[in-house]
Amino acid sequence: MHKIINIISIFLPSFIQIPLRKLFGQKIGRGSKIGFGSFVNAKSIQIGNNVKIGNFTVIYAEKIDIGNNTTIKSFSFTKTRVIQFREYVHIANFAFINSGFMKNSKIIIGNHSRVFPFCWLDTGESIQIGKHVGIGGFTLIFTHSVWTNYLKGGPITYAPVVIEDEVWLPWRVFIMPGVTIGKKSIIGANSLVTKNVIENSLVAGSPAKIIRNNFIKEPSKEEKDKRLIKVIDDFIEFLIFKNIIDVNFEKTTSYYKINKNYYINLSNMKKGTKGMIFDEIKNNTHSSFSVIDIENLEINIYKNDIIANEFISFLRRYGIRLTIK
């Protein structure tokens, strides 16, 4: 019965198909949308809040579990036995995640990770991707390696792939079966990765070799502060360019006064917050404010705060992805 409902839903607009899906036991959160022509099918479907599934998309599994604020763009294809996308996952147009429904067939993708266009991920023996991972376009990840006849001496390999937190794969990276890439590592474009990569390494080549260990070093507090100020200065220039604010603004060591009622406040921190406050003041009272915790990558945002919303999007230019509390 569930498959019949899921097939019927292909031809229905989101505002009709989602209540229909819920009526038959599918769990779909507030603000989520499923595009026209999309085939979303599984025995068990759980979709969080504010999930956006584009038009003419295929998501086919035995179990689908998609976290809050995830985006799956149009014309992408995901078919594997178990699908687990955490929060803020982004699957681009024309990304392909595919395998038969074998025992180990699974894809797990962590918070704020992204699969870019024209990737091919073979999930037959499972692919596990951590948090804040970028899988660049045209990347190929395989969990099997077989073609020549095994009984006539041909080699075969079946093994899972693990990509740990904060890894970056620029475009056209080839990952072979059984590889684990340690957290915070960067793989050079056009690389072939055949062996495990240790944590925080820069590797490149075909086959890929270590170019540098301990590649990313944690900056001092003073350097972090300088970097944060640079980001805010760049953001102010962006707001002026977009005509969101006037060129005349006031800057001190503790705040930016955007206009007579709006501040980006760096000094009036809430207890335990290591970030900033976007503060709107009317009639000498704090009518609304958004608090950004840069250290923990979280924001508590006031619903009508246009500038804070722009800042969330702008931060992605610097590899900073925030979770909305």
Backbone hydrogen bonds, N-H to C=O, Kabsch-Sander energy under -0.5 kcal/mol:
donor,donor_aa,acceptor,acceptor_aa,energy
5,I,1,M,-2.1
6,N,2,H,-2.2
7,I,3,K,-2.1
8,I,4,I,-2.5
9,S,5,I,-2.0
10,I,6,N,-0.5
10,I,7,I,-1.1
11,F,8,I,-1.5
12,L,9,S,-1.7
16,I,13,P,-1.6
17,Q,13,P,-2.6
18,I,14,S,-2.2
20,L,16,I,-1.6
21,R,17,Q,-2.9
22,K,18,I,-2.5
23,L,19,P,-2.1
24,F,20,L,-1.1
24,F,21,R,-0.6
25,G,22,K,-2.0
26,Q,21,R,-2.3
27,K,45,I,-2.2
28,I,26,Q,-0.7
29,G,47,I,-1.8
29,G,48,G,-0.9
32,S,29,G,-1.2
33,K,51,V,-2.8
35,G,53,I,-2.4
37,G,10,I,-2.4
38,S,35,G,-1.4
39,F,57,T,-2.3
40,V,38,S,-0.7
41,N,39,F,-0.6
41,N,59,I,-2.6
43,K,62,E,-0.7
44,S,62,E,-1.7
46,Q,64,I,-2.4
47,I,27,K,-3.6
48,G,66,I,-2.4
50,N,30,R,-3.0
51,V,48,G,-0.6
52,K,70,T,-2.5
53,I,33,K,-2.4
53,I,51,V,-0.5
54,G,52,K,-0.5
54,G,72,I,-3.3
56,F,36,F,-1.8
57,T,54,G,-0.6
58,V,76,S,-2.1
59,I,39,F,-3.0
59,I,57,T,-0.5
60,Y,78,T,-3.0
61,A,41,N,-2.5
62,E,81,R,-2.4
63,K,81,R,-1.8
64,I,44,S,-3.0
65,D,83,I,-2.2
66,I,46,Q,-2.8
67,G,85,F,-2.3
67,G,86,R,-0.7
69,N,49,N,-2.9
70,T,67,G,-1.0
71,T,89,V,-2.8
72,I,52,K,-3.3
73,K,71,T,-0.5
73,K,91,I,-2.9
75,F,55,N,-1.4
76,S,73,K,-1.0
77,F,95,A,-2.7
78,T,58,V,-2.6
79,K,97,I,-3.0
80,T,60,Y,-1.7
82,V,105,S,-1.0
83,I,63,K,-2.7
84,Q,107,I,-2.5
85,F,65,D,-2.6
86,R,84,Q,-0.5
86,R,109,I,-2.7
88,Y,68,N,-2.3
89,V,86,R,-0.7
90,H,113,S,-2.0
91,I,71,T,-2.7
92,A,90,H,-0.6
92,A,115,V,-2.6
94,F,74,S,-0.6
95,A,92,A,-1.3
96,F,119,C,-2.3
97,I,77,F,-3.1
97,I,95,A,-0.5
98,N,121,L,-2.7
99,S,79,K,-1.6
102,M,100,G,-1.9
105,S,102,M,-1.1
106,K,123,T,-1.6
107,I,82,V,-2.1
108,I,127,I,-2.2
109,I,84,Q,-2.4
110,G,129,I,-1.5
110,G,130,G,-1.0
112,H,87,E,-2.2
113,S,110,G,-1.4
114,R,133,V,-2.7
115,V,90,H,-2.7
116,F,114,R,-0.5
116,F,135,I,-2.8
118,F,93,N,-0.5
118,F,94,F,-0.8
119,C,116,F,-0.8
120,W,139,T,-2.4
121,L,96,F,-2.7
122,D,120,W,-0.6
122,D,141,I,-3.2
123,T,98,N,-1.5
123,T,121,L,-0.7
126,S,123,T,-1.3
127,I,106,K,-2.0
128,Q,161,V,-2.3
129,I,108,I,-3.2
129,I,127,I,-0.5
130,G,163,I,-2.6
132,H,111,N,-2.6
134,G,167,V,-2.0
135,I,114,R,-3.0
135,I,133,V,-0.6
136,G,134,G,-0.8
136,G,169,L,-2.8
138,F,117,P,-1.5
139,T,136,G,-1.2
140,L,173,V,-2.7
141,I,120,W,-2.5
142,F,175,I,-2.3
145,S,157,T,-2.5
147,W,155,P,-0.5
152,K,149,N,-1.0
153,G,150,Y,-1.6
154,G,149,N,-2.8
157,T,145,S,-1.5
159,A,143,T,-2.1
161,V,126,S,-2.0
162,V,179,V,-2.1
163,I,128,Q,-3.2
164,E,162,V,-0.5
164,E,181,I,-2.5
166,E,131,K,-3.4
167,V,164,E,-0.9
168,W,185,S,-2.1
169,L,134,G,-2.8
172,R,137,G,-2.3
174,F,191,S,-2.8
175,I,140,L,-3.1
175,I,173,V,-0.5
176,M,174,F,-0.5
176,M,193,V,-2.4
178,G,159,A,-0.8
179,V,176,M,-1.3
181,I,162,V,-2.6
182,G,180,T,-0.6
182,G,197,V,-2.8
184,K,165,D,-2.2
185,S,182,G,-1.2
186,I,201,S,-2.7
187,I,168,W,-2.3
188,G,203,V,-3.2
190,N,171,W,-1.3
190,N,172,R,-0.6
191,S,188,G,-1.1
192,L,205,G,-2.2
193,V,174,F,-3.3
193,V,191,S,-0.6
194,T,192,L,-0.7
197,V,180,T,-2.6
200,N,183,K,-2.8
201,S,198,I,-0.5
202,L,212,R,-2.8
203,V,186,I,-2.2
203,V,201,S,-0.6
204,A,209,K,-1.9
206,S,207,P,-0.6
208,A,192,L,-3.3
209,K,204,A,-2.3
211,I,202,L,-3.2
212,R,202,L,-1.7
214,N,199,E,-0.5
215,F,200,N,-2.3
217,K,215,F,-0.6
224,K,220,S,-2.6
225,D,221,K,-2.5
226,K,222,E,-2.1
227,R,223,E,-2.4
228,L,224,K,-2.6
229,I,225,D,-2.4
230,K,226,K,-2.2
231,V,227,R,-2.3
232,I,228,L,-2.3
233,D,229,I,-2.8
234,D,230,K,-2.7
235,F,231,V,-2.1
236,I,232,I,-2.5
237,E,233,D,-2.0
238,F,234,D,-2.0
239,L,235,F,-2.5
240,I,236,I,-2.2
241,F,237,E,-2.5
242,K,238,F,-2.2
243,N,240,I,-1.4
244,I,239,L,-2.7
245,I,239,L,-1.1
249,F,247,V,-0.8
250,E,257,K,-1.9
252,T,255,Y,-2.7
256,Y,264,I,-2.1
257,K,250,E,-3.4
258,I,256,Y,-0.9
258,I,262,Y,-1.9
259,N,262,Y,-1.3
262,Y,259,N,-0.7
263,Y,279,D,-3.0
264,I,256,Y,-2.7
265,N,263,Y,-0.7
265,N,277,I,-3.5
266,L,254,S,-3.2
266,L,264,I,-0.5
267,S,254,S,-0.9
269,M,267,S,-2.1
273,T,270,K,-2.3
275,G,273,T,-0.6
276,M,292,I,-2.0
277,I,265,N,-2.4
278,F,290,S,-3.1
279,D,263,Y,-3.0
279,D,277,I,-0.8
280,E,288,S,-2.6
281,I,261,N,-4.0
281,I,279,D,-0.5
282,K,285,T,-2.4
285,T,282,K,-1.6
287,S,280,E,-1.1
287,S,285,T,-1.3
288,S,280,E,-1.3
290,S,278,F,-2.4
291,V,300,N,-2.3
292,I,276,M,-2.9
292,I,290,S,-0.5
293,D,291,V,-0.5
293,D,298,E,-3.3
294,I,274,K,-0.6
294,I,292,I,-0.9
295,E,274,K,-1.3
297,L,293,D,-0.7
298,E,293,D,-2.0
299,I,323,T,-2.4
300,N,291,V,-2.8
301,I,299,I,-0.7
305,D,302,Y,-2.1
306,I,304,N,-1.4
309,N,305,D,-1.9
310,E,306,I,-2.1
311,F,307,I,-2.1
312,I,308,A,-1.9
313,S,309,N,-1.5
314,F,310,E,-2.4
315,L,311,F,-2.3
316,R,312,I,-0.5
316,R,313,S,-1.0
317,R,314,F,-1.8
318,Y,315,L,-1.9
319,G,316,R,-1.6
320,I,315,L,-2.0
321,R,319,G,-0.6
322,L,320,I,-0.5
323,T,297,L,-2.3
325,K,299,I,-3.0
325,K,323,T,-0.5
